[in-house]
Structures are given as C-alpha cells and as structure tokens.
Amino acid sequence: MAERLLKCPICGQYGRKVDMIRETDKRHYHREYCHEKWKRERIFKRKEQEELDSLTDTIVKMHKLQSRQSMPKSFYPFIQDLRNDSALFGKLDKKYKQGVTYKVIEDSYDYCSEKIEWARGNKEFKTIMAELKYCFAIVKNNIENSIRANRQAKRNQVESEALSKHVESMSNVRERITQIQINKIASKDESDQIDVTTLFE
C-alpha cells in the first residue's frame, strides 16, 4: 500500500509525513522552508492582533463606548482598508498589510484627541457609526502630521538623553577636579606646617 501524502498549506505541495512537522493547528508543514514561514506568519499575526486590540480600546475610550463589542462591526472595514492601503475597500487594488500599521493609526488617534473631542462635543451625529466615520476621517487626514510629531518627539528625547549624559559626565569631572584640588591643598598645608620642636634646637 502506498504511503499517503500530506498537503502543506503554505506551499500547496504534497509531501511525506516524515518530511513534515505537525503543528498545533493539526496541519503538516514541510520541515525546511514552510514550517519556518508558518512560525513567522504566526508571530506577525499575533502582533497584528495585539495592535488591533489596542487600537480598538483607544477608539472605544475616545468615543466613550461601553466595550469593544459595542463598536459596530461595519466600522472595521474602514480600519482594514487603511491598514492594507487599499483603494475603495480593496476592489481596485488588493494589498495585504501594506498600509500604515495599527500602531500608527492608534498614535494618530492620540494625536487628534483634542480635534475628536471637539467634534464629538460640537457636532450632531445621528448614529455612532456616523461619529466614528467622521472622526476616522480626521485621523486619516492627520496621519502624516502624527508621524512627523512622533519622529520629532523621539529626536527630542534622544537629544535630551544625550544632553543629560553630557551634563552628568561634566558634573563627575567637576567633582574629580574639586577633589584633586582639595587633596593638593591638604598636602600643601601639611608640608607648610612648621614643627615647633625644631625652633628650640
């Protein structure tokens, strides 16, 4: 009886069971290339999910929703469209995770928090979806400004850390110089002291 071949979900090729690794998803992957690729994809997807959850929490907090579940499911395609850098919801140009990251979108929400708060307080929205879409448009229009502001903040932090290290090292040098001067004065004073007994000889 011939050995049953197993199909690898990564490359779509069939292989013998001994040449493959069975993973927790109960699928078999080729040992050399496909298994490593599967592990990298799994790590990438886990990171993406964590960033999406964090972004969702930020949106929920800014719009004062009850929970993640209260955010309309029909809003997620807008987020995915920006993440994938698609045109018209992927109908014209399908891409996968080639747009701005969820982290950048979340940072842009933080950057636009005052504008979003103003819009929520001064505009009338008929539905929560209308409010979410309006504020998302604000975020989309300010992504570049947010990225620049974050770069500048990081640059300022690096410069500040370098300056504080420089000040600290200069302070250490000053302390050493002061200590050397004190030691020199103390040793000079000892050599300048007159032994009183030598005066009576």
Residue pairs with C-beta under 8 A, 6 or more apart in sequence:
3 16
3 17
4 17
5 14
5 15
5 16
6 14
6 15
6 16
6 17
6 20
6 28
7 13
7 14
7 28
8 14
8 15
8 20
8 28
8 29
8 30
8 34
9 27
9 29
9 38
10 29
10 30
10 33
10 34
10 37
10 38
11 30
11 33
11 34
13 30
15 28
15 30
17 28
19 30
19 31
20 28
20 29
20 30
20 31
21 28
21 29
21 30
21 31
21 35
22 28
23 29
23 35
23 38
29 35
29 38
48 97
48 102
51 101
51 102
51 103
51 106
52 79
52 102
53 68
54 102
54 103
54 106
55 79
55 102
55 103
55 105
55 106
55 109
56 68
56 71
57 68
58 106
58 109
58 110
59 65
59 71
59 109
59 132
60 66
60 67
60 68
60 70
60 71
62 109
62 113
62 116
62 117
62 135
63 71
63 120
63 128
63 131
63 132
63 135
65 71
65 128
71 132
72 128
72 129
72 132
74 129
75 129
75 132
75 133
75 136
77 89
78 132
78 133
78 136
79 102
79 105
79 136
80 86
81 89
81 90
81 99
82 99
82 100
82 105
82 140
83 97
83 99
83 100
83 101
83 102
83 105
84 90
84 94
84 95
84 96
84 97
84 98
84 99
85 95
85 98
85 99
85 100
86 92
86 93
86 94
86 95
86 99
87 93
100 143
104 143
104 146
104 147
105 139
105 143
107 146
107 147
107 150
108 139
108 140
108 142
108 143
108 146
108 147
109 116
109 139
110 146
111 142
111 145
111 146
111 149
111 150
112 135
112 138
112 139
112 142
112 146
115 138
115 142
116 135
116 138
116 139
119 131
119 134
119 135
119 138
120 131
120 135
123 134
125 131
125 134
